[in-house]
Amino acid sequence: MTQFCGKTKICYGEDAMDALENLNATKAFIVTDEFMVKVGFVDRVKSHLDRNGIPHVVFADVESDPSLDTVIKGTRLFLENKADLIIALGGGSPIDAAKTITYFAHKASENPIKLTLVAIPTTSGTGSEVTSIAVVTDKQNEIKIPISDELLLPDVAILDARFTRTLPASVTAATGMDVLTHAIEAYTSREANVFTSIYAKYAIRYVFKYLFRAYNCGDDMEARENMLLGSCMAGMAFNNSGLGITHSIAHSIGGIFHVPHGLANAVILPHVIRFNSFDVGIRYQKIAQILSLPAATVEEGTASLIDAVCKMNSSMNIPNNIGALKIQESEFKAHLDTIAGNVLNDICTEGNPRRPSHSDIVDLLQQAW
Ligand SMILES: [Zn+2]
């Protein structure tokens, strides 16, 4: 059986935040970070809730790559406050934290009440506002724990590009390459289907058309809006199709060496395309054709796509090899076996079109270095 599910109500455009005024709730719990409070974005959410007469509590302790400890602390506070609406405001980290809090709160209650989860992304990257996956970090053991459950799927996603306007160029670049990685991995996943492919294709087109514009000029609102839509489309695709080993490697490298998720994906993606090309070269050729790149043969299409991804990285000051990141070579070599082990156990590896062995991953990592 083939399935496609898109439960989240997506509100976008200038008045999208008005969606907060149509919600039925008795108390809101806002999950965010200190920066969102400082720049006044939390106040914008509060004013919509005030207009709807919904009291609110703010939990602004979410750090980047939220830890299990933070999520547990947030869950306690949430339960103490007896809220029935959770609003996530921020990048992937606050959204993943809010999703995990929703999940833990449900599991911790004997008679769980119906919670409404609203996600408001302030980066164009994770697509987390429409996925049933969240990643939390076990800081002691340096591992990222992906949680996958229908309970994590937001009820409402609010896409207002004005929240992304002030993102620094380097963050725009890394999060935008995360979108591209979601879309390409979704398009080539073992679980891809006709519906996921439609969303993935559109997201790929949007990234190639708008990412550099958003990077080059942060005030280009047409580019910002379309990157936010592209990010959401890629999320719709991979939530149904799964991803691949670019993500598995990025999860492990991110956990051990603290490389931001989008940056790790950007650097690894061209190497994984090469690795997978024997199995799904025809799909890479198709992507190259969509982008009007030279793609007369499968080999030419694959080579064109790798070249285009590398050029996109370079144009935004992102390297094309792991060795150019701030990682010691001896440290990296010492962790090769651990990373390969983590990759084989990662939830995303299931979707990868080529079934890798432990030594395949070690070879791939060495080539990517
Ligand atoms: Zn990602």
Residues whose N, C-alpha, C, O or C-beta is under 5 A from the ligand:
A	BS01	ZN	D178
